[in-house]
Amino acid sequence: MPPVSARLPVFPWDRLEPCKATAAAHPDGIVDLSVGTPVDPVPELIRTALTDAADSPGYPTVWGTAALRDALTGWVERRLGATGVDHTQVLPVVGSKELVASLPTQLGLGPGDRVAFPRLAYPTYEVGARLAGAEPVPYDEPTELDPAGLKVLWLNSPSNPTGRVLDKDELRAAVAWARAHGVLLVSDECYLELGWDADPVSVLHPEVSGGSFEGLVAVHSLSKRSNLAGYRAAFLAGDAAVLGELLQLRKHGGMMVPAPVQAATIAALGDDAHVAEQRERYARRRAELREALEGCGFRIEHSEASLYLWATRDEPCWDTVGALAELGILVAPGDFYGVAGERNVRVAFTATDERVAAAVQRLGGGLPRR
């Protein structure tokens, strides 16, 4: 039996190791702006909720506690603008990446089925299709896709890696097209609360969905907005029929969010103050890095939301990665996200204030000639 991993591309971050070693050799240490992992403290109220629930000897439920489902439905209504959301329309999951990678398999897709995602995109959409044996289909415009055999249409707004935000008209057009062709539309909205030059909107907003969740699923995560990447706290909201089927499958698979993490999620979704505080940190770092990058010849494209600057010097992305690594700055090459990104790099602004300041200082001297 051939290994399942044979269906997959080389894990992209492994390719970055030589540049990481170069950056780490800088006398003042590496400034890692590549992966985009949160570095700021988990808010105290969330840590308290987690530890208060630490004595949880029994199995948690896959659907989560009633209190968790109340928190999820309440947040979807308050933050996404949806109305009348009930418990059948939400589902906790063990991190959003797990969901993205396994969703086509959990939906029963296989050979002959097709999964579409943006041409510049988070690579796990393609991974999920390949793991299921389905055909991955990158697109430029979703409404121009051939619907034959297409089972899942991924949207990603705000986009990783570009930070592009789809407006209501674009979202409405995608929803109408997917419904007309019987295609499940899954919207990755994990950066929705991190809009800077635009106000991202969910596909579940009534002005987009028409007040119905039919054929729609939105993916949300607490990793970025609450610094909970280490907690693996995420959830789905949308079509009750789709989520009900996933719930049944996940019960059999024992895909349970740990009870203390469920308690922490309730606390996180019930508090907006820590989200605003974290946004201020990111806004400051974003502004400093953008100015420094533009000052040494970069052009910033899109980047109106998310935790990244999509930057280019109009050269092959690995040349840019190498030049920055010589300054001790590590960024992600754009071709990690598709061949359309081969002249861009993705610069995360998730490093500490001290490391961002170090990057800004180094960029002030310009990039080395290569």
C-alpha positions in Angstrom: 0.0 0.0 0.0 1.6 3.4 -1.0 1.9 5.9 1.8 -0.8 8.5 2.1 2.0 11.2 2.4 2.9 10.4 -1.2 -0.2 12.3 -2.3 1.2 15.5 -0.7 3.7 18.1 -1.7 6.9 18.6 0.4 6.0 20.3 3.7 6.7 23.9 2.7 8.3 25.1 5.9 11.0 22.4 5.7 12.3 24.2 2.6 12.9 27.4 4.6 15.3 25.8 7.1 18.6 26.9 5.3 17.4 30.5 5.3 16.3 30.2 8.9 19.8 29.0 9.8 21.3 32.1 8.0 19.0 34.4 9.8 19.7 32.8 13.2 23.4 33.4 12.7 22.9 37.2 12.8 24.8 38.7 15.8 21.7 40.2 17.3 19.6 37.1 16.7 16.8 36.1 14.3 13.7 38.2 13.7 11.2 35.5 12.7 8.4 37.0 10.6 7.6 33.8 8.7 5.1 31.5 10.4 2.9 34.2 12.1 2.6 32.5 15.4 1.2 34.6 18.3 3.9 35.7 20.8 1.9 37.8 23.2 0.5 36.5 26.5 -2.7 34.6 26.7 -5.2 37.0 28.4 -5.5 36.4 32.2 -9.3 35.8 32.1 -8.8 33.0 29.6 -6.0 31.4 31.6 -8.1 31.6 34.7 -11.0 29.9 32.9 -8.7 27.1 31.7 -7.2 26.4 35.1 -10.5 26.6 36.8 -11.7 23.8 34.5 -8.5 21.7 34.9 -10.2 19.1 37.1 -12.0 17.6 34.2 -11.6 13.8 34.6 -14.5 12.8 32.3 -14.7 12.7 28.5 -15.8 16.0 26.9 -18.6 15.9 24.4 -17.9 16.4 20.7 -20.7 19.0 20.4 -19.4 20.8 23.5 -21.2 21.9 26.6 -24.5 23.9 26.3 -22.6 26.9 27.7 -20.0 26.6 24.9 -22.7 26.4 22.3 -24.4 29.4 23.8 -21.1 31.3 23.6 -20.7 30.3 20.0 -24.2 31.2 18.9 -24.0 34.5 20.8 -20.8 35.5 19.2 -22.0 34.6 15.7 -25.0 36.8 16.2 -23.1 39.7 17.9 -20.0 39.7 15.8 -21.1 38.3 12.4 -24.5 40.0 12.3 -26.4 36.8 11.9 -29.8 36.3 13.5 -31.7 33.5 15.1 -28.6 31.2 15.3 -29.3 28.0 17.3 -27.1 25.2 18.7 -27.5 23.0 15.5 -25.7 25.7 13.6 -22.4 25.7 15.5 -19.7 23.0 16.1 -16.5 23.3 18.0 -13.4 21.8 16.3 -9.8 20.9 17.4 -8.1 23.8 15.7 -9.0 25.2 12.3 -6.0 23.6 10.4 -7.3 20.1 11.5 -10.7 21.0 10.1 -9.3 22.4 6.8 -7.1 19.4 6.2 -9.8 16.8 7.1 -13.0 18.4 5.9 -13.1 16.8 2.4 -12.5 13.4 3.9 -15.2 14.0 6.6 -17.6 15.0 3.8 -17.0 11.7 2.1 -15.2 13.1 -0.9 -12.9 11.0 -3.0 -11.7 10.3 -6.6 -13.8 12.1 -9.1 -14.8 14.9 -6.7 -13.2 18.4 -7.0 -12.3 21.0 -4.3 -11.8 24.6 -5.3 -9.7 27.3 -3.5 -8.1 30.6 -4.4 -5.0 30.4 -6.7 -3.0 32.2 -3.9 -4.0 30.4 -0.8 -3.3 28.7 2.5 -1.7 25.4 1.3 -3.9 23.2 3.6 -6.9 23.6 1.2 -5.0 21.6 -1.4 -3.7 19.2 1.2 -7.3 18.5 2.4 -8.3 17.7 -1.2 -5.3 15.4 -1.8 -5.8 13.5 1.5 -9.3 12.7 0.4 -8.2 11.6 -3.1 -10.1 14.5 -4.6 -8.9 16.9 -7.3 -7.6 20.2 -6.1 -8.7 23.1 -8.3 -7.2 26.6 -7.9 -9.2 29.5 -9.2 -9.0 33.2 -10.0 -12.7 33.9 -9.8 -15.0 31.4 -8.1 -18.0 32.2 -10.4 -15.9 31.2 -13.4 -15.3 27.7 -12.2 -16.6 24.6 -14.1 -19.2 23.2 -11.6 -18.9 19.7 -12.9 -17.9 17.4 -10.0 -17.2 20.4 -7.8 -18.2 19.6 -4.2 -16.5 22.2 -2.1 -15.7 25.9 -2.8 -13.3 27.5 -0.4 -13.4 31.3 0.1 -10.8 33.0 2.3 -11.5 36.5 3.4 -9.4 38.1 4.8 -6.9 36.2 2.7 -3.9 34.3 3.9 -1.3 35.2 2.5 -2.4 38.4 0.7 -4.7 40.1 3.3 -7.2 40.8 0.5 -10.8 41.3 1.7 -13.8 40.3 -0.4 -16.6 42.9 -0.3 -20.3 42.1 0.1 -20.9 42.1 -3.6 -18.2 39.5 -4.2 -19.4 37.4 -1.4 -23.0 37.5 -2.5 -22.0 36.5 -6.1 -20.0 33.5 -4.8 -22.9 32.4 -2.5 -25.4 32.7 -5.3 -23.2 30.8 -7.7 -22.5 28.0 -5.2 -26.2 27.6 -4.4 -27.2 27.6 -8.0 -24.8 24.7 -8.7 -25.3 22.8 -5.5 -21.8 23.3 -4.3 -21.0 23.6 -0.5 -19.3 27.0 0.1 -16.9 27.0 3.0 -15.6 30.4 4.1 -12.3 30.6 6.0 -12.8 33.7 8.2 -10.1 33.2 10.8 -8.7 36.7 10.3 -12.1 38.4 10.2 -11.5 40.5 13.4 -8.2 41.8 12.0 -9.3 44.3 9.4 -7.1 47.4 9.0 -8.0 49.2 5.7 -11.2 47.3 5.2 -14.0 45.9 7.4 -14.3 42.2 6.6 -17.8 40.7 6.4 -18.8 37.0 7.0 -20.7 35.0 4.4 -23.2 34.4 7.3 -24.1 38.1 7.4 -27.8 38.5 6.3 -26.8 40.9 3.5 -24.6 38.2 2.0 -26.5 35.0 3.0 -30.0 36.3 2.4 -30.8 35.3 6.0 -30.3 31.6 5.4 -27.3 29.4 6.2 -28.2 26.9 3.5 -25.1 25.6 1.7 -22.8 27.8 3.8 -20.2 27.0 6.5 -17.9 29.6 8.1 -14.6 28.6 9.8 -13.4 30.7 12.8 -10.4 30.4 15.1 -9.3 31.9 18.4 -5.6 31.4 17.6 -5.0 35.0 16.3 -7.6 37.2 17.9 -7.0 35.7 21.4 -3.4 34.4 21.2 -4.8 30.8 21.6 -2.8 29.0 18.9 -1.5 26.6 21.6 -5.1 25.8 22.8 -6.3 24.6 19.4 -9.7 26.4 19.8 -11.8 26.9 16.7 -15.4 26.3 15.5 -17.7 26.1 12.6 -21.0 28.0 12.0 -23.5 27.5 9.3 -25.8 25.0 7.6 -27.3 22.7 10.3 -27.6 19.8 7.9 -23.9 19.9 7.1 -22.8 20.4 10.7 -25.1 17.7 11.9 -23.5 15.2 9.6 -20.0 16.3 10.7 -21.1 16.0 14.3 -22.1 12.4 13.8 -18.8 11.6 12.1 -16.8 13.4 14.7 -18.5 11.5 17.5 -17.4 8.2 16.0 -13.9 9.6 15.6 -13.7 11.0 19.1 -12.8 14.5 17.8 -13.4 16.3 21.1 -12.2 19.7 22.2 -10.7 19.3 25.7 -13.0 20.4 28.5 -10.6 23.1 29.8 -10.3 24.5 26.3 -14.0 24.7 26.0 -14.1 26.7 29.2 -11.4 29.0 27.9 -13.3 29.5 24.6 -16.4 30.6 26.5 -14.3 33.2 28.4 -12.5 34.4 25.2 -15.7 34.9 23.2 -17.4 36.7 26.0 -14.7 39.4 26.2 -14.0 42.1 23.6 -11.5 44.1 25.6 -8.6 41.7 25.1 -9.3 41.6 21.4 -9.1 45.4 21.1 -5.8 45.4 23.1 -4.3 42.8 20.8 -5.4 44.7 17.7 -3.6 47.8 19.0 -0.4 45.8 19.3 -0.7 44.4 15.8 -1.7 47.8 14.3 1.4 49.4 15.7 3.8 46.6 14.5 2.1 46.6 11.1 2.6 50.4 10.7 6.3 50.2 11.7 7.1 47.3 9.4 5.2 48.6 6.5 7.0 52.0 6.7 10.4 50.2 7.0 9.7 47.8 4.1 8.5 50.6 1.8 11.5 52.7 2.8 13.9 50.1 1.4 12.1 49.5 -1.9 9.3 47.1 -1.2 5.8 47.5 -2.6 3.0 46.3 -0.4 0.0 44.7 -2.2 -3.5 44.2 -0.8 -2.7 43.6 3.0 -5.9 45.5 4.1 -6.5 42.8 6.7 -5.0 39.8 8.4 -1.6 39.5 10.2 0.7 39.8 7.1 2.1 42.3 4.7 2.2 40.9 1.1 5.4 42.5 -0.2 7.4 42.4 -3.4 10.6 43.9 -4.8 9.7 42.6 -8.3 12.2 39.7 -8.1 12.0 36.0 -7.4 10.7 35.4 -3.9 13.6 33.3 -2.8 16.0 36.1 -3.7 14.1 38.3 -1.4 14.0 35.7 1.3 17.7 35.2 1.0 18.5 38.9 1.2 16.4 39.4 4.3 17.9 36.3 5.9 21.3 38.0 5.6 19.8 40.8 7.8 18.6 38.2 10.3 15.0 38.6 9.2 13.0 35.5 8.2 9.9 35.8 6.0 7.8 33.3 4.0 8.4 33.0 0.3 5.2 33.7 -1.7 5.4 30.5 -3.7 4.5 28.6 -0.5 0.9 29.8 -1.4 1.0 29.0 -5.1 3.0 29.8 -8.2 1.2 33.1 -8.5 3.1 34.3 -5.4 6.5 33.6 -6.8 7.6 37.3 -6.8 6.2 38.1 -3.3 7.0 37.4 0.3 4.7 37.2 3.3 5.8 39.2 6.2 4.1 38.5 9.5 3.8 41.2 12.2 3.4 38.8 15.1 6.9 39.2 16.6 7.4 41.0 19.9 7.8 44.8 19.9 11.5 44.4 20.6 12.0 42.1 17.6 9.9 44.3 15.3 12.1 47.3 16.4 15.2 45.2 15.5 13.8 44.4 12.1 12.9 48.1 11.4 16.5 49.1 12.4 18.1 46.5 10.1 15.8 47.4 7.2 16.8 51.1 7.7 20.3 50.2 6.3 18.8 48.7 3.2 19.1 45.2 1.8 22.4 43.7 0.9 23.3 43.5 -2.8 23.2 39.9 -4.2 
